[in-house]
């Protein structure tokens, strides 16, 4: 949980990096959609393959997101 005011119900299943803007619903939805479109679905890889690559890169970079 961040120190920034959040809408707990609206952010239940979101990563913290997106949930911190939950008090601005339009901005949160825009960032969430942008993230989904950039991160997943723009390649011939399956979602599982994309997630595996993202996990490996995050682990290599010691990034918890």
N, CA, C and O atoms as a Maestro MAE file, in Angstrom:
{
 s_m_m2io_version
 :::
 2.0.0
}

f_m_ct {
 s_m_title
 :::
 protein
 m_atom[260] {
  # First column is atom index #
  i_m_mmod_type
  r_m_x_coord
  r_m_y_coord
  r_m_z_coord
  i_m_residue_number
  s_m_chain_name
  s_m_pdb_residue_name
  s_m_pdb_atom_name
  i_m_atomic_number
  :::
  1 25 0.843 -1.179 0.000 1 A "UNK " " N  " 7
  2 3 0.000 0.000 0.000 1 A "UNK " " CA " 6
  3 2 0.886 1.239 0.000 1 A "UNK " " C  " 6
  4 15 1.870 1.325 0.734 1 A "UNK " " O  " 8
  5 25 0.515 2.174 -0.826 2 A "UNK " " N  " 7
  6 3 1.292 3.402 -0.897 2 A "UNK " " CA " 6
  7 2 0.756 4.421 0.088 2 A "UNK " " C  " 6
  8 15 -0.306 4.215 0.677 2 A "UNK " " O  " 8
  9 25 1.462 5.495 0.271 3 A "UNK " " N  " 7
  10 3 1.012 6.575 1.146 3 A "UNK " " CA " 6
  11 2 0.016 7.469 0.435 3 A "UNK " " C  " 6
  12 15 -0.608 8.326 1.060 3 A "UNK " " O  " 8
  13 25 -0.139 7.275 -0.878 4 A "UNK " " N  " 7
  14 3 -1.090 8.058 -1.667 4 A "UNK " " CA " 6
  15 2 -2.484 7.461 -1.489 4 A "UNK " " C  " 6
  16 15 -2.642 6.241 -1.473 4 A "UNK " " O  " 8
  17 25 -3.493 8.319 -1.355 5 A "UNK " " N  " 7
  18 3 -4.866 7.856 -1.193 5 A "UNK " " CA " 6
  19 2 -5.274 7.002 -2.392 5 A "UNK " " C  " 6
  20 15 -5.060 7.389 -3.541 5 A "UNK " " O  " 8
  21 25 -5.870 5.825 -2.112 6 A "UNK " " N  " 7
  22 3 -6.280 4.907 -3.161 6 A "UNK " " CA " 6
  23 2 -7.704 4.452 -2.932 6 A "UNK " " C  " 6
  24 15 -8.202 4.468 -1.807 6 A "UNK " " O  " 8
  25 25 -8.352 4.047 -4.007 7 A "UNK " " N  " 7
  26 3 -9.649 3.411 -3.927 7 A "UNK " " CA " 6
  27 2 -9.377 1.913 -3.826 7 A "UNK " " C  " 6
  28 15 -9.122 1.260 -4.839 7 A "UNK " " O  " 8
  29 25 -9.427 1.367 -2.621 8 A "UNK " " N  " 7
  30 3 -9.041 -0.024 -2.383 8 A "UNK " " CA " 6
  31 2 -9.851 -1.024 -3.205 8 A "UNK " " C  " 6
  32 15 -9.291 -1.994 -3.715 8 A "UNK " " O  " 8
  33 25 -11.149 -0.807 -3.341 9 A "UNK " " N  " 7
  34 3 -11.998 -1.738 -4.093 9 A "UNK " " CA " 6
  35 2 -11.644 -1.728 -5.578 9 A "UNK " " C  " 6
  36 15 -11.603 -2.782 -6.213 9 A "UNK " " O  " 8
  37 25 -11.392 -0.564 -6.124 10 A "UNK " " N  " 7
  38 3 -11.092 -0.437 -7.553 10 A "UNK " " CA " 6
  39 2 -9.707 -0.966 -7.905 10 A "UNK " " C  " 6
  40 15 -9.442 -1.273 -9.067 10 A "UNK " " O  " 8
  41 25 -8.824 -1.077 -6.923 11 A "UNK " " N  " 7
  42 3 -7.442 -1.471 -7.205 11 A "UNK " " CA " 6
  43 2 -7.091 -2.863 -6.690 11 A "UNK " " C  " 6
  44 15 -5.916 -3.227 -6.622 11 A "UNK " " O  " 8
  45 25 -8.089 -3.623 -6.336 12 A "UNK " " N  " 7
  46 3 -7.869 -4.933 -5.722 12 A "UNK " " CA " 6
  47 2 -6.932 -5.833 -6.532 12 A "UNK " " C  " 6
  48 15 -6.085 -6.508 -5.946 12 A "UNK " " O  " 8
  49 25 -7.060 -5.860 -7.850 13 A "UNK " " N  " 7
  50 3 -6.277 -6.770 -8.688 13 A "UNK " " CA " 6
  51 2 -5.260 -6.055 -9.580 13 A "UNK " " C  " 6
  52 15 -4.807 -6.608 -10.582 13 A "UNK " " O  " 8
  53 25 -4.912 -4.845 -9.214 14 A "UNK " " N  " 7
  54 3 -3.976 -4.077 -10.032 14 A "UNK " " CA " 6
  55 2 -2.601 -4.004 -9.388 14 A "UNK " " C  " 6
  56 15 -2.479 -4.031 -8.163 14 A "UNK " " O  " 8
  57 25 -1.567 -3.910 -10.214 15 A "UNK " " N  " 7
  58 3 -0.228 -3.719 -9.652 15 A "UNK " " CA " 6
  59 2 -0.123 -2.340 -8.997 15 A "UNK " " C  " 6
  60 15 -0.785 -1.398 -9.434 15 A "UNK " " O  " 8
  61 25 0.694 -2.215 -7.964 16 A "UNK " " N  " 7
  62 3 0.823 -0.944 -7.252 16 A "UNK " " CA " 6
  63 2 1.196 0.232 -8.147 16 A "UNK " " C  " 6
  64 15 0.766 1.358 -7.894 16 A "UNK " " O  " 8
  65 25 1.978 -0.007 -9.173 17 A "UNK " " N  " 7
  66 3 2.418 1.081 -10.038 17 A "UNK " " CA " 6
  67 2 1.236 1.735 -10.765 17 A "UNK " " C  " 6
  68 15 1.318 2.904 -11.140 17 A "UNK " " O  " 8
  69 25 0.157 1.007 -10.964 18 A "UNK " " N  " 7
  70 3 -1.048 1.565 -11.588 18 A "UNK " " CA " 6
  71 2 -2.053 2.001 -10.532 18 A "UNK " " C  " 6
  72 15 -2.744 3.001 -10.722 18 A "UNK " " O  " 8
  73 25 -2.148 1.279 -9.430 19 A "UNK " " N  " 7
  74 3 -3.167 1.575 -8.422 19 A "UNK " " CA " 6
  75 2 -2.963 2.920 -7.724 19 A "UNK " " C  " 6
  76 15 -3.906 3.459 -7.145 19 A "UNK " " O  " 8
  77 25 -1.752 3.468 -7.770 20 A "UNK " " N  " 7
  78 3 -1.518 4.754 -7.100 20 A "UNK " " CA " 6
  79 2 -2.270 5.907 -7.754 20 A "UNK " " C  " 6
  80 15 -2.388 6.979 -7.160 20 A "UNK " " O  " 8
  81 25 -2.782 5.704 -8.969 21 A "UNK " " N  " 7
  82 3 -3.553 6.767 -9.604 21 A "UNK " " CA " 6
  83 2 -5.056 6.459 -9.575 21 A "UNK " " C  " 6
  84 15 -5.814 6.992 -10.385 21 A "UNK " " O  " 8
  85 25 -5.477 5.615 -8.659 22 A "UNK " " N  " 7
  86 3 -6.874 5.179 -8.608 22 A "UNK " " CA " 6
  87 2 -7.856 6.284 -8.258 22 A "UNK " " C  " 6
  88 15 -9.049 6.149 -8.533 22 A "UNK " " O  " 8
  89 25 -7.393 7.364 -7.664 23 A "UNK " " N  " 7
  90 3 -8.338 8.432 -7.343 23 A "UNK " " CA " 6
  91 2 -8.741 9.204 -8.602 23 A "UNK " " C  " 6
  92 15 -9.694 9.984 -8.575 23 A "UNK " " O  " 8
  93 25 -8.021 8.989 -9.696 24 A "UNK " " N  " 7
  94 3 -8.390 9.552 -10.996 24 A "UNK " " CA " 6
  95 2 -8.729 8.370 -11.897 24 A "UNK " " C  " 6
  96 15 -7.864 7.841 -12.595 24 A "UNK " " O  " 8
  97 25 -10.000 7.960 -11.877 25 A "UNK " " N  " 7
  98 3 -10.438 6.743 -12.571 25 A "UNK " " CA " 6
  99 2 -10.107 6.758 -14.066 25 A "UNK " " C  " 6
  100 15 -9.670 5.746 -14.614 25 A "UNK " " O  " 8
  101 25 -10.313 7.895 -14.722 26 A "UNK " " N  " 7
  102 3 -10.044 7.976 -16.150 26 A "UNK " " CA " 6
  103 2 -8.554 7.759 -16.440 26 A "UNK " " C  " 6
  104 15 -8.200 7.040 -17.374 26 A "UNK " " O  " 8
  105 25 -7.698 8.372 -15.650 27 A "UNK " " N  " 7
  106 3 -6.253 8.200 -15.833 27 A "UNK " " CA " 6
  107 2 -5.846 6.756 -15.562 27 A "UNK " " C  " 6
  108 15 -5.040 6.189 -16.300 27 A "UNK " " O  " 8
  109 25 -6.401 6.156 -14.503 28 A "UNK " " N  " 7
  110 3 -6.060 4.777 -14.166 28 A "UNK " " CA " 6
  111 2 -6.451 3.835 -15.297 28 A "UNK " " C  " 6
  112 15 -5.665 2.963 -15.668 28 A "UNK " " O  " 8
  113 25 -7.647 3.992 -15.852 29 A "UNK " " N  " 7
  114 3 -8.091 3.135 -16.953 29 A "UNK " " CA " 6
  115 2 -7.223 3.349 -18.196 29 A "UNK " " C  " 6
  116 15 -6.892 2.393 -18.897 29 A "UNK " " O  " 8
  117 25 -6.861 4.592 -18.463 30 A "UNK " " N  " 7
  118 3 -6.016 4.876 -19.621 30 A "UNK " " CA " 6
  119 2 -4.646 4.225 -19.490 30 A "UNK " " C  " 6
  120 15 -4.149 3.624 -20.442 30 A "UNK " " O  " 8
  121 25 -4.039 4.341 -18.320 31 A "UNK " " N  " 7
  122 3 -2.724 3.734 -18.085 31 A "UNK " " CA " 6
  123 2 -2.828 2.207 -18.146 31 A "UNK " " C  " 6
  124 15 -1.959 1.543 -18.711 31 A "UNK " " O  " 8
  125 25 -3.876 1.668 -17.572 32 A "UNK " " N  " 7
  126 3 -4.072 0.218 -17.595 32 A "UNK " " CA " 6
  127 2 -4.234 -0.295 -19.028 32 A "UNK " " C  " 6
  128 15 -3.635 -1.304 -19.400 32 A "UNK " " O  " 8
  129 25 -5.041 0.399 -19.827 33 A "UNK " " N  " 7
  130 3 -5.228 -0.005 -21.222 33 A "UNK " " CA " 6
  131 2 -3.957 0.157 -22.038 33 A "UNK " " C  " 6
  132 15 -3.625 -0.704 -22.853 33 A "UNK " " O  " 8
  133 25 -3.244 1.258 -21.822 34 A "UNK " " N  " 7
  134 3 -1.980 1.471 -22.515 34 A "UNK " " CA " 6
  135 2 -0.996 0.358 -22.177 34 A "UNK " " C  " 6
  136 15 -0.351 -0.202 -23.064 34 A "UNK " " O  " 8
  137 25 -0.886 0.045 -20.901 35 A "UNK " " N  " 7
  138 3 0.016 -1.012 -20.459 35 A "UNK " " CA " 6
  139 2 -0.350 -2.356 -21.091 35 A "UNK " " C  " 6
  140 15 0.526 -3.085 -21.559 35 A "UNK " " O  " 8
  141 25 -1.628 -2.677 -21.104 36 A "UNK " " N  " 7
  142 3 -2.073 -3.953 -21.685 36 A "UNK " " CA " 6
  143 2 -1.782 -4.011 -23.179 36 A "UNK " " C  " 6
  144 15 -1.353 -5.047 -23.688 36 A "UNK " " O  " 8
  145 25 -2.010 -2.913 -23.881 37 A "UNK " " N  " 7
  146 3 -1.779 -2.896 -25.325 37 A "UNK " " CA " 6
  147 2 -0.309 -2.913 -25.698 37 A "UNK " " C  " 6
  148 15 0.071 -3.519 -26.700 37 A "UNK " " O  " 8
  149 25 0.518 -2.257 -24.904 38 A "UNK " " N  " 7
  150 3 1.951 -2.243 -25.195 38 A "UNK " " CA " 6
  151 2 2.609 -3.552 -24.782 38 A "UNK " " C  " 6
  152 15 3.430 -4.107 -25.513 38 A "UNK " " O  " 8
  153 25 2.244 -4.032 -23.617 39 A "UNK " " N  " 7
  154 3 2.915 -5.196 -23.049 39 A "UNK " " CA " 6
  155 2 2.470 -6.508 -23.677 39 A "UNK " " C  " 6
  156 15 3.298 -7.374 -23.959 39 A "UNK " " O  " 8
  157 25 1.181 -6.660 -23.894 40 A "UNK " " N  " 7
  158 3 0.652 -7.941 -24.355 40 A "UNK " " CA " 6
  159 2 -0.225 -7.766 -25.590 40 A "UNK " " C  " 6
  160 15 -0.945 -6.775 -25.718 40 A "UNK " " O  " 8
  161 25 -0.158 -8.723 -26.481 41 A "UNK " " N  " 7
  162 3 -1.058 -8.740 -27.619 41 A "UNK " " CA " 6
  163 2 -0.517 -8.149 -28.906 41 A "UNK " " C  " 6
  164 15 -1.176 -8.242 -29.942 41 A "UNK " " O  " 8
  165 25 0.645 -7.552 -28.877 42 A "UNK " " N  " 7
  166 3 1.182 -6.933 -30.084 42 A "UNK " " CA " 6
  167 2 2.191 -7.833 -30.799 42 A "UNK " " C  " 6
  168 15 2.927 -7.370 -31.671 42 A "UNK " " O  " 8
  169 25 2.227 -9.098 -30.439 43 A "UNK " " N  " 7
  170 3 3.183 -10.003 -31.072 43 A "UNK " " CA " 6
  171 2 2.517 -11.350 -31.350 43 A "UNK " " C  " 6
  172 15 1.355 -11.571 -31.009 43 A "UNK " " O  " 8
  173 25 3.276 -12.233 -31.972 44 A "UNK " " N  " 7
  174 3 2.751 -13.569 -32.268 44 A "UNK " " CA " 6
  175 2 2.954 -14.526 -31.092 44 A "UNK " " C  " 6
  176 15 2.556 -15.688 -31.161 44 A "UNK " " O  " 8
  177 25 3.569 -14.041 -30.018 45 A "UNK " " N  " 7
  178 3 3.756 -14.867 -28.829 45 A "UNK " " CA " 6
  179 2 2.442 -15.006 -28.065 45 A "UNK " " C  " 6
  180 15 1.576 -14.134 -28.136 45 A "UNK " " O  " 8
  181 25 2.305 -16.110 -27.338 46 A "UNK " " N  " 7
  182 3 1.125 -16.276 -26.488 46 A "UNK " " CA " 6
  183 2 1.286 -15.425 -25.238 46 A "UNK " " C  " 6
  184 15 2.386 -14.966 -24.932 46 A "UNK " " O  " 8
  185 25 0.211 -15.219 -24.530 47 A "UNK " " N  " 7
  186 3 0.261 -14.442 -23.282 47 A "UNK " " CA " 6
  187 2 1.211 -15.101 -22.285 47 A "UNK " " C  " 6
  188 15 1.962 -14.415 -21.592 47 A "UNK " " O  " 8
  189 25 1.178 -16.426 -22.214 48 A "UNK " " N  " 7
  190 3 2.063 -17.159 -21.295 48 A "UNK " " CA " 6
  191 2 3.532 -16.925 -21.661 48 A "UNK " " C  " 6
  192 15 4.364 -16.723 -20.777 48 A "UNK " " O  " 8
  193 25 3.849 -16.951 -22.940 49 A "UNK " " N  " 7
  194 3 5.224 -16.710 -23.374 49 A "UNK " " CA " 6
  195 2 5.653 -15.278 -23.045 49 A "UNK " " C  " 6
  196 15 6.769 -15.052 -22.578 49 A "UNK " " O  " 8
  197 25 4.760 -14.313 -23.291 50 A "UNK " " N  " 7
  198 3 5.078 -12.918 -22.981 50 A "UNK " " CA " 6
  199 2 5.288 -12.722 -21.483 50 A "UNK " " C  " 6
  200 15 6.200 -12.005 -21.070 50 A "UNK " " O  " 8
  201 25 4.445 -13.360 -20.668 51 A "UNK " " N  " 7
  202 3 4.579 -13.266 -19.208 51 A "UNK " " CA " 6
  203 2 5.905 -13.886 -18.753 51 A "UNK " " C  " 6
  204 15 6.574 -13.347 -17.871 51 A "UNK " " O  " 8
  205 25 6.281 -15.009 -19.351 52 A "UNK " " N  " 7
  206 3 7.532 -15.676 -18.989 52 A "UNK " " CA " 6
  207 2 8.733 -14.784 -19.306 52 A "UNK " " C  " 6
  208 15 9.667 -14.688 -18.510 52 A "UNK " " O  " 8
  209 25 8.706 -14.140 -20.459 53 A "UNK " " N  " 7
  210 3 9.790 -13.231 -20.832 53 A "UNK " " CA " 6
  211 2 9.824 -12.036 -19.885 53 A "UNK " " C  " 6
  212 15 10.894 -11.638 -19.424 53 A "UNK " " O  " 8
  213 25 8.654 -11.462 -19.594 54 A "UNK " " N  " 7
  214 3 8.590 -10.322 -18.676 54 A "UNK " " CA " 6
  215 2 9.107 -10.692 -17.295 54 A "UNK " " C  " 6
  216 15 9.798 -9.898 -16.656 54 A "UNK " " O  " 8
  217 25 8.781 -11.883 -16.834 55 A "UNK " " N  " 7
  218 3 9.250 -12.349 -15.528 55 A "UNK " " CA " 6
  219 2 10.769 -12.515 -15.519 55 A "UNK " " C  " 6
  220 15 11.437 -12.111 -14.567 55 A "UNK " " O  " 8
  221 25 11.307 -13.105 -16.576 56 A "UNK " " N  " 7
  222 3 12.755 -13.304 -16.665 56 A "UNK " " CA " 6
  223 2 13.498 -11.966 -16.705 56 A "UNK " " C  " 6
  224 15 14.521 -11.803 -16.039 56 A "UNK " " O  " 8
  225 25 12.990 -11.025 -17.474 57 A "UNK " " N  " 7
  226 3 13.625 -9.705 -17.564 57 A "UNK " " CA " 6
  227 2 13.547 -8.990 -16.217 57 A "UNK " " C  " 6
  228 15 14.527 -8.397 -15.766 57 A "UNK " " O  " 8
  229 25 12.385 -9.046 -15.580 58 A "UNK " " N  " 7
  230 3 12.235 -8.402 -14.267 58 A "UNK " " CA " 6
  231 2 13.181 -9.010 -13.243 58 A "UNK " " C  " 6
  232 15 13.805 -8.286 -12.467 58 A "UNK " " O  " 8
  233 25 13.290 -10.334 -13.236 59 A "UNK " " N  " 7
  234 3 14.186 -11.002 -12.291 59 A "UNK " " CA " 6
  235 2 15.643 -10.610 -12.564 59 A "UNK " " C  " 6
  236 15 16.406 -10.357 -11.632 59 A "UNK " " O  " 8
  237 25 16.018 -10.562 -13.829 60 A "UNK " " N  " 7
  238 3 17.380 -10.176 -14.186 60 A "UNK " " CA " 6
  239 2 17.686 -8.751 -13.736 60 A "UNK " " C  " 6
  240 15 18.791 -8.455 -13.280 60 A "UNK " " O  " 8
  241 25 16.691 -7.875 -13.871 61 A "UNK " " N  " 7
  242 3 16.863 -6.476 -13.478 61 A "UNK " " CA " 6
  243 2 16.578 -6.226 -12.005 61 A "UNK " " C  " 6
  244 15 16.647 -5.092 -11.529 61 A "UNK " " O  " 8
  245 25 16.255 -7.310 -11.281 62 A "UNK " " N  " 7
  246 3 15.898 -7.222 -9.865 62 A "UNK " " CA " 6
  247 2 14.764 -6.231 -9.629 62 A "UNK " " C  " 6
  248 15 14.786 -5.440 -8.686 62 A "UNK " " O  " 8
  249 25 13.783 -6.297 -10.504 63 A "UNK " " N  " 7
  250 3 12.618 -5.417 -10.436 63 A "UNK " " CA " 6
  251 2 11.421 -6.224 -9.921 63 A "UNK " " C  " 6
  252 15 11.123 -7.286 -10.467 63 A "UNK " " O  " 8
  253 25 10.740 -5.748 -8.897 64 A "UNK " " N  " 7
  254 3 9.642 -6.522 -8.339 64 A "UNK " " CA " 6
  255 2 8.346 -6.350 -9.119 64 A "UNK " " C  " 6
  256 15 7.369 -7.041 -8.831 64 A "UNK " " O  " 8
  257 25 8.307 -5.463 -10.086 65 A "UNK " " N  " 7
  258 3 7.121 -5.306 -10.919 65 A "UNK " " CA " 6
  259 2 7.239 -6.177 -12.125 65 A "UNK " " C  " 6
  260 15 6.338 -6.195 -12.964 65 A "UNK " " O  " 8
  :::
 }
 m_bond[259] {
  # First column is bond index #
  i_m_from
  i_m_to
  i_m_order
  :::
  1 1 2 1
  2 2 3 1
  3 3 4 2
  4 3 5 1
  5 5 6 1
  6 6 7 1
  7 7 8 2
  8 7 9 1
  9 9 10 1
  10 10 11 1
  11 11 12 2
  12 11 13 1
  13 13 14 1
  14 14 15 1
  15 15 16 2
  16 15 17 1
  17 17 18 1
  18 18 19 1
  19 19 20 2
  20 19 21 1
  21 21 22 1
  22 22 23 1
  23 23 24 2
  24 23 25 1
  25 25 26 1
  26 26 27 1
  27 27 28 2
  28 27 29 1
  29 29 30 1
  30 30 31 1
  31 31 32 2
  32 31 33 1
  33 33 34 1
  34 34 35 1
  35 35 36 2
  36 35 37 1
  37 37 38 1
  38 38 39 1
  39 39 40 2
  40 39 41 1
  41 41 42 1
  42 42 43 1
  43 43 44 2
  44 43 45 1
  45 45 46 1
  46 46 47 1
  47 47 48 2
  48 47 49 1
  49 49 50 1
  50 50 51 1
  51 51 52 2
  52 51 53 1
  53 53 54 1
  54 54 55 1
  55 55 56 2
  56 55 57 1
  57 57 58 1
  58 58 59 1
  59 59 60 2
  60 59 61 1
  61 61 62 1
  62 62 63 1
  63 63 64 2
  64 63 65 1
  65 65 66 1
  66 66 67 1
  67 67 68 2
  68 67 69 1
  69 69 70 1
  70 70 71 1
  71 71 72 2
  72 71 73 1
  73 73 74 1
  74 74 75 1
  75 75 76 2
  76 75 77 1
  77 77 78 1
  78 78 79 1
  79 79 80 2
  80 79 81 1
  81 81 82 1
  82 82 83 1
  83 83 84 2
  84 83 85 1
  85 85 86 1
  86 86 87 1
  87 87 88 2
  88 87 89 1
  89 89 90 1
  90 90 91 1
  91 91 92 2
  92 91 93 1
  93 93 94 1
  94 94 95 1
  95 95 96 2
  96 95 97 1
  97 97 98 1
  98 98 99 1
  99 99 100 2
  100 99 101 1
  101 101 102 1
  102 102 103 1
  103 103 104 2
  104 103 105 1
  105 105 106 1
  106 106 107 1
  107 107 108 2
  108 107 109 1
  109 109 110 1
  110 110 111 1
  111 111 112 2
  112 111 113 1
  113 113 114 1
  114 114 115 1
  115 115 116 2
  116 115 117 1
  117 117 118 1
  118 118 119 1
  119 119 120 2
  120 119 121 1
  121 121 122 1
  122 122 123 1
  123 123 124 2
  124 123 125 1
  125 125 126 1
  126 126 127 1
  127 127 128 2
  128 127 129 1
  129 129 130 1
  130 130 131 1
  131 131 132 2
  132 131 133 1
  133 133 134 1
  134 134 135 1
  135 135 136 2
  136 135 137 1
  137 137 138 1
  138 138 139 1
  139 139 140 2
  140 139 141 1
  141 141 142 1
  142 142 143 1
  143 143 144 2
  144 143 145 1
  145 145 146 1
  146 146 147 1
  147 147 148 2
  148 147 149 1
  149 149 150 1
  150 150 151 1
  151 151 152 2
  152 151 153 1
  153 153 154 1
  154 154 155 1
  155 155 156 2
  156 155 157 1
  157 157 158 1
  158 158 159 1
  159 159 160 2
  160 159 161 1
  161 161 162 1
  162 162 163 1
  163 163 164 2
  164 163 165 1
  165 165 166 1
  166 166 167 1
  167 167 168 2
  168 167 169 1
  169 169 170 1
  170 170 171 1
  171 171 172 2
  172 171 173 1
  173 173 174 1
  174 174 175 1
  175 175 176 2
  176 175 177 1
  177 177 178 1
  178 178 179 1
  179 179 180 2
  180 179 181 1
  181 181 182 1
  182 182 183 1
  183 183 184 2
  184 183 185 1
  185 185 186 1
  186 186 187 1
  187 187 188 2
  188 187 189 1
  189 189 190 1
  190 190 191 1
  191 191 192 2
  192 191 193 1
  193 193 194 1
  194 194 195 1
  195 195 196 2
  196 195 197 1
  197 197 198 1
  198 198 199 1
  199 199 200 2
  200 199 201 1
  201 201 202 1
  202 202 203 1
  203 203 204 2
  204 203 205 1
  205 205 206 1
  206 206 207 1
  207 207 208 2
  208 207 209 1
  209 209 210 1
  210 210 211 1
  211 211 212 2
  212 211 213 1
  213 213 214 1
  214 214 215 1
  215 215 216 2
  216 215 217 1
  217 217 218 1
  218 218 219 1
  219 219 220 2
  220 219 221 1
  221 221 222 1
  222 222 223 1
  223 223 224 2
  224 223 225 1
  225 225 226 1
  226 226 227 1
  227 227 228 2
  228 227 229 1
  229 229 230 1
  230 230 231 1
  231 231 232 2
  232 231 233 1
  233 233 234 1
  234 234 235 1
  235 235 236 2
  236 235 237 1
  237 237 238 1
  238 238 239 1
  239 239 240 2
  240 239 241 1
  241 241 242 1
  242 242 243 1
  243 243 244 2
  244 243 245 1
  245 245 246 1
  246 246 247 1
  247 247 248 2
  248 247 249 1
  249 249 250 1
  250 250 251 1
  251 251 252 2
  252 251 253 1
  253 253 254 1
  254 254 255 1
  255 255 256 2
  256 255 257 1
  257 257 258 1
  258 258 259 1
  259 259 260 2
  :::
 }
}
